[in-house]
């Protein structure tokens, strides 16, 4: 085994120790006979331990016994697998992926270099694809929400849609992350999606032309009756400056009320959610991070927000596509008494992940480090936020270009300001 690979594996082992997440890792697999299926006529194969002195020395001293089965398996693959030579980098990345899967947490995973680059690109404000936030922890790739104005939205994809086939290739048994990568592609090309939708007896078929998706994080306009409407579609690198520009424009027009639209916002950076919340509330706690040992970190409001005047009432719109960072913002504004929530119960993602890049351009690990709680100590993980005013938005409403959720938000504001 070359020295470079040994160095990579040693570095990875050190990282794993530092993160404290190895317990229950490689040694939880199953051993099968070399033939793969038990056969009483097959000869019994006996081999001596195959861990070399070099491999032992490349493993931290206090973990050599734990890693010994891994090195034995590694060498057995190199000595016995039928198709040689094997891809050492693929084996190394597969081992990391298996380790993260062994944690049993659907939000902790390994991101290979391309996956990591794609994930960062979407938060930087642009990428090429169909424009939808998706859940890759499900059996089939599942739409959380289409991005407003995207090919996915124009085609009619909805929250909860499951992608069961891509370009007529059955996705059964294919990981949702692998399916996501198949949906991405150069602008101008077409992808055919077969969609399973709740309430539909048959699959729905969509041909969607990919585009360069430029995500406008924040925008706004003035509605009738001096109501300021602000829409935040993601929590990425450009969200805060775009929101500041939007609020500077709208607040100069002396609004009597504010609607913050977080519908179909799939989330993003936790730090951005704190910055966004701080534009609407002057003081208090935005969220609490609760770690596995019971300790908590408090994230406080950042002073100096542009729309913190409580004499200007506020409503936040949420739906089943409002997830993660958008739930942090909505939950904080609800708990702090700054805003009422209108819409339907949100997605319910209440955990915090760190994306930690690995050395040597080998992607990153995404590790759940904490659960987050609203300022009042409530968790929304797999529960979601409950709106103060529950209002559905039906397919018929969309078809007729009606928005009863926004209408209700304006109604609540007008009642509050006495109009």
FINUDO-270702 format. One record per atom (N, C-alpha, C, O): x, y, z; residue in one letter. Coordinates in steps of 0.1 Angstrom, whole numbers, plus 5000, padded with zeros to 4 digits. Each point is the difference from the previous one (the first is absolute). Layout:
N
XYZa ...
//
This chain:
419
500949885000x 499150125000x 500950125000x 500950015008x 498850094983x 500950124999x 499950095012x 499149995008x 502050094994x 500150085012x 499050105001x 499550045011x 500150024977x 499050115000x 498749955006x 499350075008x 500349814988x 498749945005x 500049985015x 499150025007x 502149934997x 500149985015x 499950135007x 499450015011x 501250094984x 499950145006x 498650045001x 499550055010x 499849944978x 498550045000x 499249935010x 499350065008x 500949804993x 499249935010x 500450035014x 499150005009x 502250034994x 500450045013x 499350135004x 499550025011x 500650084980x 499350135002x 498649985003x 499450065009x 499949864983x 498649975002x 499749945014x 499150035007x 501849884997x 499849945013x 500150105011x 499349995010x 501750104989x 500250105010x 498750095000x 499650045011x 499950004978x 498850084999x 498849935007x 499350075008x 500649804990x 498949935006x 500250005015x 499050015008x 502249974997x 500250005014x 499650145006x 499450015011x 501150104982x 499750135005x 498550035000x 499550075010x 499749874981x 498650035000x 499349915010x 498850025003x 501949875002x 499449925009x 498849924995x 499149975008x 500949994979x 498849944995x 500249864994x 499249964992x 501949985012x 500349874994x 499249885006x 499949904993x 499750125020x 499449885006x 499049944992x 499050064995x 501049815003x 499049934992x 500350014985x 499149994993x 502250035003x 500350024986x 500249884992x 499049924998x 502250064997x 500349894990x 499649865005x 499749924992x 500550065021x 499949865005x 498549955001x 499849905006x 499350184989x 498649955001x 499549934988x 498849974999x 502150004991x 499649934988x 499849855002x 500149955012x 499649984978x 499849855000x 501149934992x 500350054989x 500249845016x 501049924993x 499349894992x 499249935006x 501050064982x 499549894991x 501149924995x 501150054998x 498649824998x 501049924993x 500450074987x 499350094995x 501949884999x 500550074988x 499049994989x 499950094992x 499449805007x 499049984989x 498850095002x 499250024990x 500650045022x 498950095002x 498749935005x 499250075007x 500649804990x 498949935004x 500549875007x 500849934994x 498650045017x 500549875007x 499649884992x 498949984995x 502149945003x 499949874992x 500749895007x 501250015002x 498149895002x 500749895008x 501149934992x 500849935006x 499150084980x 501049944992x 501350094998x 501049954995x 498950175009x 501150094998x 501149975010x 499749975012x 501650044984x 501149975010x 500150125010x 499650114997x 500849855014x 500350105011x 501350064997x 501049934999x 499150215001x 501250064997x 500650065013x 499350085007x 501949894996x 500650055013x 501250094996x 500949964992x 499150165013x 501150094996x 500650065013x 499350025010x 502050014990x 500650065011x 499650155001x 499650054990x 500650015021x 499850155001x 500750074989x 501249964997x 498250144997x 500650064989x 500450155002x 500350074990x 499649975022x 500450145003x 501650015000x 500649935008x 499950164983x 501450014999x 500650095011x 499250085006x 502149914997x 500650105010x 499850144996x 499850095008x 500349944978x 499950144996x 498650055003x 499850125004x 499249804994x 498650045002x 499850025015x 499350105004x 501349815004x 499950025015x 500650135004x 499450075008x 501849964987x 500750135004x 499250124995x 500250115006x 499049884983x 499350114995x 498750035008x 499450104998x 500349815011x 498850015008x 500450055014x 501049955006x 498350155000x 500450045014x 500149885009x 499249914999x 501850105010x 500349895008x 498849955008x 499849875001x 499450225005x 498949965008x 498849954992x 499049965006x 501150034981x 498949964992x 500449884991x 499249964991x 502049995010x 500449894992x 499249885001x 499749934989x 499850035023x 499249885001x 498750024993x 499449914994x 500050215008x 498750034994x 500150004985x 499049954993x 502150105001x 500150014986x 500549884993x 500049984988x 500449925020x 500649884994x 499149934991x 500449964989x 498350025014x 499049944991x 499950084987x 499849944989x 500250195012x 499950084988x 501249974990x 499849984988x 501450035018x 501249974991x 499949864994x 500449984989x 499249935019x 499949864995x 499049994988x 500349944990x 498550135012x 499150004989x 500550074988x 499849964989x 500950155013x 500750084989x 500949914992x 499949994988x 500949945019x 501049914993x 499449884994x 500449964989x 498549985017x 499349894994x 499450044987x 500049934990x 499450205009x 499450054988x 501150014989x 499849964989x 501450095015x 501050024990x 500649864995x 500549994989x 499549915020x 500549884996x 499149904993x 500449914993x 498350115010x 499049904995x 498950054991x 499449924993x 500450215006x 498950054992x 500349974985x 501150014995x 497849954998x 500249944986x 500550114990x 500849974992x 498750155010x 500350114990x 501150095006x 499850085008x 501449894987x 501250085005x 500550094989x 499849964988x 500850155015x 500250055013x 498850085005x 499250054993x 500649955020x 498950075006x 500350155002x 501250034999x 497850055002x 500250145001x 500150045015x 499150005007x 502250034997x 500250025014x 499350135005x 499550005011x 500450104981x 499350125004x 498549975002x 499450055010x 500149884981x 498549965002x 499849925012x 499050025007x 501949894996x 499949925013x 500150095012x 499249985009x 501750114991x 500250095011x 498850085002x 499550025011x 499950044978x 498850085001x 498849925004x 499150055008x 500849834987x 499049915004x 500049975015x 499049985007x 502250004999x 500249975014x 499550125008x 499349985010x 501050144986x 499550125007x 498550015000x 499350025010x 500249954978x 498550004998x 499349905009x 499050035007x 501649854994x 499449905009x 500150045014x 499149975008x 502050094996x 500150055014x 498950105004x 499449995010x 500450104981x 498950105003x 498749945000x 499150045008x 500649864983x 498749935000x 499849935013x 498949985005x 502249965001x 499949925012x 499650095012x 499549945010x 500550194989x 499550085011x 498549995001x 499550035011x 499849934978x 498649995001x 499350135000x 498850015003x 501850104992x 499450134999x 499950044985x 501050014993x 497850015003x 499850024985x 500550134995x 500250024988x 500250075022x 500650134995x 501550015001x 500650104996x 500049795009x 501549995000x 500449914989x 499549894998x 501450164994x 500449934988x 501450044994x 500550105005x 500049824986x 501250044993x 499750074987x 499149954993x 501550165004x 499850074987x 501349984992x 501050065004x 498949874984x 501249994992x 500350144994x 499250095001x 502049934993x 500450144995x 498950064992x 499750125001x 499749814989x 499050064991x 498750045008x 499550114998x 500149805011x 498850025008x 500250135009x 499250085001x 502049935005x 500450115008x 500050134992x 499450105005x 501149904983x 500150124992x 498650044996x 499650125000x 499549784996x 498650034996x 499350065012x 499250104998x 500949855014x 499350055011x 500450145004x 499150085003x 502249954995x 500450145003x 499650094989x 499750125003x 500349834985x 499650094989x 498650055001x 499750124997x 499449795008x 498650055001x 499850105010x 499150094999x 501749915012x 499950105010x 500850134997x 499750105005x 501249894985x 500750124995x 499150084991x 500450114997x 498549844998x 499150084992x 499749954986x 499150054994x 501649855001x 499749954987x 500649864997x 501049965006x 498349974986x 500449864996x 499249974988x 499050074996x 501349814997x 499249964989x 499249885003x 500549895004x 498250114994x 499149895003x 498650044998x 499750094991x 499349865017x 498650034998x 499550095010x 498950064999x 501949975012x 499550105010x 499149955010x 498850045001x 501649865008x 499149955010x 500949965012x 501149954999x 498450095013x 500649945012x 499549865003x 498849984999x 502149935004x 499649865001x 500549945013x 500950055006x 498549844997x 500449925012x 500649874995x 499449924993x 501950075011x 500849884995x 500049895011x 500849914998x 498550115013x 500049905010x 498949904999x 499849915008x 499450104981x 498849914998x 500349894991x 501150004993x 498049905006x 500249894991x 500250054985x 500949964993x 498250125003x 500150074987x 500350145002x 499550065010x 501250004981x 500250155000x 498750075001x 499149984992x 500750115018x 498850065003x 500150155000x 500950065005x 498150004988x 500050154999x 499650065013x 498949975005x 501950125001x 499650085011x 499250124995x 498950035005x 501750044985x 499350114994x 500650044987x 501350004999x 498050044991x 500650054988x 500450155003x 499350075007x 501749974986x 500550145002x 499150094992x 499749974988x 499850145018x 499150094992x 500650044987x 501150044999x 498149954990x 500450044987x 500949904993x 500550034989x 499749855017x 500949904994x 499349914990x 498850005000x 502049934992x 499349904991x 499249905008x 498949954995x 501550015017x 499349905008x 498650065004x 499049934999x 501050205005x 498750065003x 499150014988x 498849975001x 501850084988x 499250014988x 499449874995x 498950004994x 501949895008x 499549874995x 498949955009x 499249914996x 500750145017x 498949955009x 500549915010x 499149935007x 502250064996x 500449915011x 499650065013x 499950125002x 499849795008x 499550055013x 500749945011x 500749894999x 499250175013x 500649945012x 499449865003x 498849984999x 502149935003x 499649865003x 500149914988x 499949885001x 500350184987x 500149914988x 501249925001x 501150045004x 498849834992x 501149905001x 500449964986x 499249964992x 502150055005x 500649974987x 500349854999x 501049965006x 498149974987x 500249855000x 500749964987x 500449885000x 499750204990x 500849974988x 500550134994x 499450105000x 501849894995x 500750114993x 500449964986x 500749904999x 498850164991x 500249964986x 499749864998x 500749924993x 498250045013x 499449864999x 500949905007x 499849884997x 501150165011x 500849905008x 499549995014x 499950105007x 499749784997x 499349985013x 501050045011x 501249954999x 498450135010x 500950045011x 499849915013x 500650035010x 498749864989x 499949915011x 501449945003x 500649954991x 499850065021x 501349955004x 501150104998x 501149975004x 498650144989x 501150104998x 499850115011x 498950045004x 502250005002x 499950095011x 499550144995x 500150034989x 499250045020x 499450124996x 501050104996x 499850094992x 501449915014x 501150094997x 500549974985x 500250094993x 499949785004x 500449974986x 498950054990x 500350044989x 498449955015x 499050044992x 500050164998x 499850054989x 500650025021x 500150145000x 501150044989x 499850094992x 501349845008x 501050034991x 499649984985x 500550064991x 498649845008x 499549974986x 499150114995x 499950024988x 499450055021x 499150104997x 500850134995x 499550074991x 501649955016x 500850124996x 500649984986x 500149884996x 500250224997x 500649994987x 500150144993x 499550105006x 501149904983x 500350134993x 498750074996x 499049934996x 501050205005x 498850084995x 499749974986x 500949994992x 497850005005x 499649974986x 499749864997x 499449974990x 501049945019x 499749864998x 498749965007x 499650085009x 499849814988x 498749975005x 500149875008x 500749904996x 498750105016x 499949885008x 498549955001x 499250095002x 500649784997x 498649955002x 499949945013x 500849915004x 498250145004x 499849955014x 498749935001x 498950054995x 501149835011x 498749935003x 499850025015x 500849965009x 498150104994x 499750055014x 498849925006x 499049984994x 501349985018x 498949945008x 499550115010x 500850055008x 497949984991x 499550115008x 498849945008x 499149934995x 500950115018x 498949955009x 498650054994x 499850114996x 499349795004x 498750034995x 499849974985x 498950014995x 502249964998x 499949974986x 500249854998x 501049945005x 498150004988x 500149854998x 501149964990x 500649905002x 499750194988x 501049974990x 501250095002x 499950115006x 501249854989x 501250095000x 499750124991x 499349994990x 501350125014x 500050124992x 501350024992x 501149985006x 498850054981x 501250014992x 500350154997x 499150074996x 502249965005x 500450144998x 501250004991x 501049935003x 499050164987x 501350034992x 500350145004x 499350094998x 501949925008x 500450135006x 501450044994x 500949935000x 499150194994x 501350054994x 500850075011x 499550105006x 501749854995x 500950065011x 500450154996x 500050034988x 500250055022x 500550134998x 501150045010x 500249925009x 500450194988x 500950055011x 499150065010x 499350104997x 500749855015x 499150055011x 500750115007x 501049975008x 498650154991x 500550115008x 499050035011x 498950044997x 501549945015x 499150015011x 500150145006x 501050045006x 497950034993x 499950135006x 499549975014x 498949975003x 502050065007x 499749965014x 498950085006x 499249945007x 500750194990x 499050085006x 499650114991x 500750064992x 498049965008x 499450114991x 498750055007x 499649945010x 499850164985x 498850065007x 499350104991x 500550044990x 498450005015x 499150104993x 499050055010x 499849945011x 499650174986x 499050065008x 498649954995x 499850014988x 499449945021x 498649964996x 499150125003x 500350105005x 498449884992x 499050095004x 499950025015x 500449915007x 499150204997x 499850035014x 501350025008x 500149975012x 501050074980x 501350025006x 500649885008x 500650015010x 499249874984x 500549885005x 501349964992x 500049994988x 501150005019x 501349964994x 500049844999x 499949935010x 500450024978x 500149864998x 501549974997x 500650054991x 499949865017x 501449954999x 500149854998x 499449935008x 501350034982x 500149854998x 501549975001x 500850054994x 499449845014x 501449955001x 499949854996x 499349925006x 501550054984x 499849874993x 501149905005x 499849884998x 501350175007x 501049915005x 500950075010x 499950125002x 501049815005x 500850065010x 501549974996x 500649925006x 499950164984x 501349974994x 500950125003x 499850095008x 501349914984x 501050115001x 499550134997x 500550105005x 498549924986x 499650134995x 498750055007x 499550114998x 500049805011x 498650045006x 500050125008x 499250094998x 501849935011x 500050125009x 500150134992x 499250095002x 501849924989x 500150134993x 498850024991x 499650124999x 499849784995x 498850024992x 498850045009x 499250084996x 500749865016x 498950045009x 500250145004x 499050085001x 502249965003x 500350145004x 499650104989x 499350105003x 501049874985x 499650094989x 498550014998x 499550114998x 499949775004x 498550004999x 499350085011x 499150084997x 501449905015x 499450075011x 500350155000x 499150085004x 502149964992x 500350144998x 499050074991x 499550115003x 500149824986x 499150064991x 498650005006x 499350104999x 500249795007x 498749995004x 499750095013x 499050065001x 501949945008x 499850075013x 500050154997x 499450085008x 501349974981x 499950144997x 498650044995x 499850125000x 499449784997x 498650034996x 499050005011x 498850004998x 501749995014x 499250015013x 498849905000x 498950035000x 501549844999x 498949905000x 499349995013x 500550045011x 498249924989x 499249995012x 500149865005x 499649975012x 500849934980x 500149865004x 501049934991x 500350054989x 500249835015x 501049934992x 499549854999x 499649945010x 500550014978x 499849864998x 501449944996x 500650054990x 499949855017x 501249934997x 499649864994x 499549925008x 500850064980x 499649874993x 501249905000x 501050024993x 498849885015x 501149895001x 499449874994x 500649895003x 498450124989x 499449884994x 501049944990x 500750074993x 499449805007x 500949924991x 501550055001x 500749984991x 499650065021x 501450045003x 500749885007x 499649965011x 501349974982x 500549885005x 501250015010x 500549905005x 499850224998x 501050025011x 501450054994x 500150064990x 500949915018x 501450044997x 500850025012x 500049925009x 500850194991x 501050025011x 499350055013x 499150085000x 501349865011x 499450045013x 500450145003x 499150085005x 502149964992x 500450145003x 499150104993x 499750115005x 499949864982x 499250094992x 498650015007x 499450105000x 500149795005x 498750005007x 500050105012x 499050065003x 502149945004x 500250095011x 500050154995x 499350095006x 501449934983x 500150144994x 498650044995x 499650125002x 499749794992x 498650044995x 499150035011x 499350105000x 500649815010x 499250035012x 500350135006x 499150075004x 502149974997x 500550125007x 499550134992x 500150105006x 499549884982x 499550124993x 498650045004x 499550114998x 499849795009x 498650035004x 499750005015x 498950045004x 502149935004x 499850015014x 501250065007x 501249974996x 498650125014x 501150075005x 500949935011x 501150045001x 498349875006x 500849935010x 499349865003x 498949984996x 501949945011x 499549875004x 500849894994x 501150024994x 498549865008x 500649874995x 499449964987x 498850004999x 502149974991x 499549954987x 499849855001x 498949954996x 502049975010x 499949865001x 501049955011x 500950075004x 498849815000x 501049925009x 500449884992x 499249934994x 502150045007x 500649884995x 500249905011x 500750045010x 498749854990x 500249905011x 500849884995x 499749944990x 501450045017x 501049894996x 499749875007x 499149995009x 501649914987x 499749875005x 500249985015x 499449925006x 501650164999x 500249995015x 499150095008x 500250015012x 498850054981x 499050085008x 500450155000x 499150085004x 502149964993x 500450145000x 499350074988x 499649944990x 500350205012x 499350084990x 500850124997x 500750065008x 499249984979x 500650134996x 498850094996x 499149964993x 501050165012x 498950104997x 500450104989x 501150055000x 498149964990x 500250104989x 499150125003x 498849994999x 501850125004x 499250125003x 499850094987x 500749994990x 498350095011x 499750104989x 501250094998x 500650045010x 499749994978x 501150104997x 499350144999x 499150024992x 501450075016x 499350145001x 500150074986x 500949974992x 498250125006x 500150094988x 499149964989x 500350054989x 498749875013x 499149964989x 499350114994x 499750115007x 499849884981x 499350114993x 498550005002x 499450104997x 500049795007x 498649995001x 499649955014x 499149915001x 501450155009x 499849955014x 498950085007x 499749965012x 499850144982x 498950085007x 498849925002x 499349964990x 500450015022x 498849915003x 498750064998x 499049945000x 501050194997x 498750074997x 499649974985x 498950024996x 502149914997x 499749964986x 499749855001x 501049925001x 497850035000x 499749865002x 500549914988x 500350054989x 499949825014x 500649914991x 499449874999x 499549955010x 500449994978x 499549864998x 501049934992x 500650054991x 499749825013x 500949914992x 499249894993x 499249945007x 501050044980x 499449904993x 500849875000x 501250014996x 498349885007x 500749875000x 499249904993x 498750015000x 501949884995x 499349884995x 500849885002x 501150005007x 498549894987x 500749875002x 501450004994x 500849915002x 499550194989x 501350024994x 500950095008x 501250024996x 498450035015x 500850095009x 500849915009x 499449935009x 501950074989x 500849905008x 501350075006x 500550104995x 500049845015x 501350025006x 500250155004x 499350055009x 501550034984x 500350145003x 498750085000x 499950095008x 499249884982x 498850085000x 499149985012x 499350085005x 500849795000x 499349975013x 500650075012x 499350035009x 502049994991x 500750075010x 499450145001x 499750055011x 500350024978x 499550144999x 498550005004x 499750085009x 499549844985x 498550015003x 499849965015x 499250065007x 501549844998x 499849965014x 500450115010x 499450025010x 501750044987x 500550115008x 499050125000x 499750055011x 499949994978x 499150124999x 498649965007x 499450095005x 500249794994x 498849965007x 500250005015x 499250055007x 501849884998x 500349995014x 500250145006x 499550025012x 501250074981x 500350135006x 498850104999x 500150115004x 498849844990x 498850084999x 500150114989x 499250095000x 501849904992x 500150104989x 499149984988x 499650094994x 500049785004x 499249974988x 499149895003x 500249915008x 498650094984x 499149885000x 500449924987x 500550054990x 499349825011x 500249914989x 498749974993x 499049965006x 501150044981x 498849974991x 500549894990x 501050024994x 498149885004x 500349904990x 499749865005x 499049985006x 501949934991x 499949865005x 501249965007x 501150074999x 498949825009x 501149955008x 501349994991x 499949944989x 501250105016x 501250004993x 500649864999x 499549915006x 501750084988x 500649874996x 500449925013x 499849885000x 500950195009x 500449935012x 501449955000x 500249885003x 500850204993x 501449965001x 500650095011x 500350124998x 500049825013x 500550075012x 501449965004x 500250005012x 500649964979x 501449965004x 501050094992x 499750054990x 501549955016x 501050094994x 501249914995x 500549925008x 499950114980x 501149924994x 501250094998x 499850114995x 501449845008x 501250064996x 500549934987x 500149885000x 500350204990x 500749944988x 501550025002x 500550125000x 500249775002x 501450015003x 500849944989x 500049884997x 500750214995x 500849954988x 501149915005x 500750025010x 499649874982x 501149915002x 501250044992x 499950074990x 501249895015x 501350044993x 500149944987x 499449904997x 501450164994x 500349944987x 498950014990x 499949914992x 499250185009x 498950014991x 499249875000x 499749954989x 500050005022x 499249875001x 498650025005x 499449915006x 500050214991x 498750035004x 499850045014x 500950075005x 498149905002x 499750045013x 499149915007x 499349924994x 500750085020x 499049935008x 499050105005x 500450115004x 498449854995x 498950085006x 499549935012x 499449895000x 500850175012x 499849945013x 499050085008x 500150125002x 498849815003x 499150075009x 500750025013x 500449915007x 499750224997x 500750035012x 499150045012x 500350005011x 498450034985x 499150055010x 498650004995x 499749994988x 499350025022x 498650034996x 499850155004x 500650045010x 498650024982x 499750145004x 498650015006x 499149934996x 500850175013x 498750035007x 499650144998x 500950094998x 497849945002x 499650134999x 500350085012x 500349935010x 499550204991x 500450085012x 499249945012x 500650015012x 498249944987x 499349955011x 500349855004x 499449945008x 501750014985x 500449875003x 499349894993x 500149885004x 499150154985x 499249904993x 500949944989x 500750074993x 499149805004x 500749944989x 498949984989x 498949975003x 501650044985x 499149984988x 500449884992x 499449984989x 501649955015x 500649894992x 498949904998x 499549945009x 500350034978x 499049904996x 498550045005x 499249914999x 500750215005x 498650055005x 499650124991x 498950014995x 502050095004x 499750124993x 499450115009x 499749975011x 500250144983x 499450125007x 498550004997x 499649984988x 499650055022x 498650014998x 499650144998x 500350095008x 499049954981x 499650144997x 499050045010x 499249925005x 500750214998x 499050065008x 498750004992x 498949995006x 501150024981x 498950004991x 500349904989x 500850024991x 498449875010x 500349894990x 499250034987x 498750005001x 501950014988x 499450034987x 500749914989x 501250014999x 498049924994x 500549914989x 500150084988x 499350104997x 501649864994x 500250054987x 499849884990x 500949924999x 498050074994x 499649894992x 500550014986x 500450114996x 499649784997x 500450004986x 499150094992x 500450074990x 498349935014x 499050084993x 500350155002x 499950084991x 500649965021x 500450135003x 501250054991x 500050104994x 501049815005x 501150034992x 499650014985x 500450104993x 498849815003x 499550014986x 499250134997x 500250064989x 499149995021x 499250124998x 500850125004x 499550115000x 501849875004x 500950115004x 499450075012x 500150135001x 499349795008x 499650065013x 501049965011x 500749904998x 499450195012x 501049975011x 499350035013x 500150105006x 499049804999x 499350035012x 500950015012x 499650065010x 501649884990x 500950025012x 500550145001x 500050065011x 500450004978x 500450145000x 498850095003x 500150105007x 498749874988x 498850085003x 499750005015x 499750105005x 500549785001x 499849995015x 501050085007x 499750075010x 501549934986x 501150075006x 499750155000x 500150075010x 499449984979x 499750144999x 498850045008x 499950105007x 499149804994x 498850025008x 500450025015x 499550085007x 501449834997x 500450005014x 500750145003x 499850065011x 501149984980x 500750135002x 499050115001x 500150095008x 498949924983x 499150114999x 499150005013x 499750115005x 500049775000x 499250005013x 500950055011x 499550075009x 501849904991x 500950055011x 500250155000x 500050065010x 500149994978x 500250154999x 498750085000x 500150124999x 498849815001x 498750065002x 499450064987x 499250095001x 501249854988x 499350044987x 498949914997x 499350024990x 
//
